[in-house]
Amino acid sequence: MKRSFFLWLCSSLLGIVQSVISNRSLAVEAVDAVNASIRAGGQPLVAGSLVHGMLLVRVVTYNLYWWCVSDEYGNCPQYADGKGFQKLFARIQENGPFDLIGFQECDDVGKVITGTSLATSFEYYTPAKGNDAPMAWQHTKYRAVDGPGTVWIARDKYGDRKMNWVRLQVIGSSTTIFFANTHGPLDQCGGGPGETVASNFINAVYSHKKPKDLVVFTGDFNCGSNQDTIKKLAEATDSSYSGADHIFSSRDVKVLWKGSSGLPQHLGGHVPWAYNKHQALFP
């Protein structure tokens, strides 16, 4: 089935696009939140809404730039003394509601979930130290039926890079979602290394997903859409503004809305403006 999409770039908090959707189709709705990165010192918050029958799922991926939000090394003094977290928490609360959240560069997911008042409705996976890509899901809608777990993907100058995953069942339904999140390796986007990383991601997903699972894969992959890793993952579908951040989904997802936002280079952006994308990945 040919994938159709509606592109809408905006600087407002949230755009809603409604469409008539069949019971077997999905829709993805992305959110552009430029202010989230600029005000909080983190990379953009990107969100998507998946519709399956009458089920609506809001998906978020967010690189927090913990080192800056926390002023860990003293190089973001404007966010010292908890000011960065206060702004970050406020912005995330404004951008809700969410169902599935993938974080990157997040050293304490519990702090984020508690600080954003999501603790009463969200369960989360805290991976081992050094794995900075935790994930969270709304336990009032979904229950974990397998995992959470972690799969090694690659190694770079900062250490091991891994993919975290969990299989979720929609409460009151037989629908299951394979939700994965990652912070990909640096400088392994092209040629042999890029092919290897992409293969490792694909193998990691297929080794743990079940045949009927819907796939949602969020992350800062540290590779742009024009590079081999993402080309292999997405099979060259659509563009992603050459940015590092992506949301991949099952191939029957219909993209109705997508947005992009970026982080200025002086705040640590991968490129002058780092962009985000929704793409098909798994059939």
C-alpha positions as CSV (number, residue, x, y, z in Angstrom):
1,M,0.0,0.0,0.0
2,K,1.4,3.4,-1.0
3,R,2.3,5.5,2.0
4,S,0.8,9.0,2.0
5,F,1.8,11.8,4.3
6,F,0.9,15.4,5.0
7,L,3.8,17.7,6.0
8,W,3.1,20.6,8.2
9,L,6.0,22.6,9.8
10,C,5.0,24.9,12.7
11,S,6.4,26.5,15.8
12,S,3.3,26.1,17.9
13,L,2.9,23.6,20.6
14,L,0.6,21.1,18.9
15,G,-1.1,20.6,15.6
16,I,-4.0,18.2,15.2
17,V,-4.8,16.6,11.9
18,Q,-7.9,14.4,11.7
19,S,-8.6,11.9,8.9
20,V,-11.0,9.1,8.2
21,I,-9.1,6.0,9.1
22,S,-10.0,2.4,8.5
23,N,-9.9,-0.2,11.3
24,R,-6.7,-1.7,9.9
25,S,-4.7,1.5,9.3
26,L,-2.6,3.7,11.4
27,A,-2.0,7.4,11.5
28,V,1.1,9.3,12.7
29,E,0.9,12.9,13.9
30,A,4.1,14.7,14.8
31,V,4.6,17.7,17.0
32,D,7.0,20.5,16.4
33,A,8.3,22.0,19.7
34,V,11.1,24.4,19.0
35,N,10.7,26.1,22.3
36,A,11.3,22.8,24.2
37,S,14.9,22.7,23.0
38,I,15.7,26.4,23.1
39,R,14.3,27.1,26.5
40,A,15.3,23.9,28.3
41,G,18.6,23.2,26.6
42,G,17.5,19.9,25.3
43,Q,17.1,18.6,21.7
44,P,13.6,18.9,20.3
45,L,10.6,17.0,21.6
46,V,9.1,15.1,18.7
47,A,5.7,13.4,19.0
48,G,3.5,11.2,16.9
49,S,0.0,9.8,17.3
50,L,-0.7,6.3,16.1
51,V,-4.3,5.3,15.4
52,H,-5.3,1.7,15.1
53,G,-9.0,1.2,14.8
54,M,-10.3,3.3,17.7
55,L,-6.9,3.3,19.5
56,L,-4.9,6.5,19.7
57,V,-1.3,6.3,20.8
58,R,0.9,9.4,21.3
59,V,4.6,8.7,20.8
60,V,7.4,11.0,21.9
61,T,11.2,11.0,21.4
62,Y,13.3,13.5,23.2
63,N,17.1,14.0,23.6
64,L,17.3,15.9,26.9
65,Y,21.0,17.1,26.6
66,W,21.3,16.2,30.3
67,W,24.8,17.6,30.4
68,C,23.4,21.1,29.6
69,V,20.0,20.9,31.4
70,S,21.8,19.9,34.6
71,D,24.8,22.2,34.1
72,E,26.8,19.1,34.9
73,Y,30.1,20.4,33.7
74,G,29.5,24.1,34.4
75,N,29.2,25.1,30.8
76,C,25.4,25.9,30.8
77,P,25.3,28.3,33.8
78,Q,21.9,29.6,32.7
79,Y,20.5,26.2,33.8
80,A,22.4,25.9,37.1
81,D,20.7,25.3,40.4
82,G,17.9,23.3,39.0
83,K,16.7,26.0,36.6
84,G,17.2,23.8,33.5
85,F,15.1,21.0,35.0
86,Q,12.3,23.4,36.0
87,K,12.1,24.7,32.4
88,L,12.4,21.2,31.0
89,F,9.7,19.7,33.2
90,A,7.3,22.6,32.5
91,R,7.7,22.3,28.8
92,I,7.2,18.5,28.8
93,Q,4.0,19.0,30.8
94,E,2.8,21.6,28.3
95,N,3.5,19.2,25.4
96,G,1.5,16.3,26.8
97,P,-0.4,14.1,26.9
98,F,1.9,11.2,25.9
99,D,1.5,7.4,25.8
100,L,5.0,6.2,24.8
101,I,8.2,8.2,25.5
102,G,11.7,7.5,24.3
103,F,14.5,9.6,26.0
104,Q,18.1,10.0,25.0
105,E,20.9,11.6,27.1
106,C,18.8,11.0,30.1
107,D,20.7,10.0,33.3
108,D,17.7,9.8,35.6
109,V,14.4,8.9,34.0
110,G,12.7,8.7,37.4
111,K,13.6,12.3,38.0
112,V,12.0,13.3,34.8
113,I,8.8,11.3,35.2
114,T,8.4,12.5,38.8
115,G,9.2,16.1,37.9
116,T,6.7,16.2,35.2
117,S,3.9,14.7,37.4
118,L,3.7,11.6,35.3
119,A,4.6,9.2,38.1
120,T,1.0,8.2,38.8
121,S,0.3,7.1,35.3
122,F,3.6,6.0,33.8
123,E,5.8,3.0,34.2
124,Y,9.4,3.3,32.9
125,Y,12.5,1.2,32.2
126,T,15.8,2.3,33.7
127,P,18.6,0.6,31.9
128,A,22.0,-0.1,33.4
129,K,24.4,2.8,34.0
130,G,26.0,4.0,30.8
131,N,22.8,3.3,28.8
132,D,21.2,6.7,28.5
133,A,18.1,5.8,26.5
134,P,15.4,4.9,28.9
135,M,11.8,4.7,27.9
136,A,8.4,5.1,29.5
137,W,4.8,4.1,28.8
138,Q,1.4,4.9,30.2
139,H,0.4,2.0,32.4
140,T,-3.2,3.0,32.5
141,K,-3.4,2.0,28.8
142,Y,-0.6,-0.5,28.3
143,R,0.8,-3.4,30.2
144,A,4.2,-4.9,29.6
145,V,3.9,-8.5,28.4
146,D,7.6,-9.1,27.5
147,G,10.8,-7.3,28.6
148,P,11.9,-4.7,29.1
149,G,15.2,-5.7,27.7
150,T,18.4,-4.3,26.2
151,V,20.4,-5.4,23.1
152,W,24.0,-4.4,22.3
153,I,24.2,-2.6,19.0
154,A,27.7,-1.0,18.6
155,R,30.5,0.7,20.4
156,D,32.0,4.1,19.9
157,K,34.4,6.5,21.8
158,Y,31.8,6.9,24.6
159,G,31.3,3.2,25.1
160,D,28.6,0.6,24.2
161,R,25.5,1.7,22.4
162,K,22.3,-0.3,22.9
163,M,18.7,-0.6,21.9
164,N,16.1,-0.9,24.7
165,W,12.8,-2.5,24.1
166,V,9.5,-3.6,25.7
167,R,6.4,-5.4,24.3
168,L,3.2,-3.8,25.4
169,Q,-0.4,-5.0,25.2
170,V,-3.2,-2.5,24.9
171,I,-5.3,-3.1,28.0
172,G,-8.7,-4.5,27.0
173,S,-7.4,-5.4,23.5
174,S,-5.3,-8.1,21.8
175,T,-3.2,-5.4,20.1
176,T,0.5,-5.4,21.0
177,I,3.2,-2.9,20.4
178,F,6.9,-3.5,20.2
179,F,8.4,-0.3,21.5
180,A,12.1,0.3,21.2
181,N,14.4,3.3,21.9
182,T,18.1,4.0,21.2
183,H,20.9,6.5,21.3
184,G,23.0,5.3,18.3
185,P,26.8,5.3,17.9
186,L,28.8,8.2,16.5
187,D,30.6,8.1,13.2
188,Q,29.2,4.8,12.1
189,C,26.7,5.9,9.5
190,G,28.3,5.1,6.2
191,G,29.8,2.1,4.4
192,G,30.5,-1.1,6.2
193,P,30.0,0.3,9.7
194,G,26.7,1.9,8.7
195,E,25.4,-1.4,7.2
196,T,26.5,-3.2,10.3
197,V,24.7,-0.9,12.7
198,A,21.5,-1.0,10.7
199,S,21.7,-4.8,10.5
200,N,22.2,-4.9,14.3
201,F,19.1,-2.7,14.9
202,I,17.0,-4.8,12.5
203,N,18.1,-8.1,14.0
204,A,17.5,-6.7,17.5
205,V,14.0,-5.8,16.7
206,Y,13.1,-9.1,14.8
207,S,14.7,-11.2,17.6
208,H,12.2,-9.9,20.1
209,K,9.1,-8.7,18.3
210,K,6.2,-11.0,17.6
211,P,4.6,-11.3,14.1
212,K,1.5,-9.2,14.9
213,D,3.3,-6.5,16.9
214,L,3.1,-2.9,15.8
215,V,6.6,-1.5,15.8
216,V,7.4,2.0,17.2
217,F,11.2,2.7,17.3
218,T,12.3,6.1,18.6
219,G,15.8,7.5,19.1
220,D,18.7,9.8,18.4
221,F,20.4,7.6,15.9
222,N,23.3,10.0,15.3
223,C,22.8,9.5,11.5
224,G,21.0,11.5,8.9
225,S,18.5,10.1,6.4
226,N,21.0,10.5,3.6
227,Q,23.4,8.1,5.3
228,D,23.7,4.4,4.9
229,T,22.4,3.4,8.4
230,I,19.1,5.2,8.0
231,K,18.8,4.3,4.4
232,K,18.9,0.7,5.2
233,L,16.6,1.0,8.2
234,A,14.0,3.0,6.3
235,E,14.7,1.5,2.9
236,A,15.2,5.1,1.6
237,T,11.6,6.1,2.3
238,D,11.0,9.8,2.7
239,S,13.5,12.4,4.0
240,S,14.4,13.4,7.5
241,Y,16.0,16.8,7.0
242,S,19.4,15.2,7.4
243,G,19.0,15.2,11.1
244,A,19.9,12.6,13.7
245,D,16.6,12.0,15.4
246,H,13.9,9.6,14.0
247,I,10.7,7.9,14.8
248,F,10.3,4.6,12.8
249,S,7.1,2.7,12.7
250,S,5.5,-0.4,11.1
251,R,5.0,-0.1,7.3
252,D,1.3,0.1,7.5
253,V,1.5,3.4,9.3
254,K,0.0,6.3,7.4
255,V,1.9,9.5,8.0
256,L,-0.6,12.4,8.2
257,W,1.4,15.0,10.0
258,K,5.0,15.5,10.7
259,G,7.0,18.4,12.1
260,S,10.6,19.3,12.6
261,S,12.5,21.4,15.0
262,G,16.1,21.9,16.0
263,L,18.7,22.8,18.5
264,P,21.2,25.6,17.7
265,Q,24.8,24.5,17.2
266,H,26.0,26.5,20.2
267,L,23.8,24.4,22.4
268,G,25.3,21.3,21.1
269,G,23.3,20.5,18.0
270,H,24.6,17.7,15.8
271,V,24.4,20.1,12.8
272,P,23.5,23.8,12.7
273,W,19.9,22.7,13.1
274,A,19.2,19.1,14.0
275,Y,15.9,17.8,12.7
276,N,13.5,14.9,13.3
277,K,11.5,12.5,11.2
278,H,8.8,9.9,11.0
279,Q,9.6,7.0,8.7
280,A,8.5,3.5,7.9
281,L,10.8,0.7,9.1
282,F,9.2,-2.7,9.6
283,P,6.5,-4.5,7.6
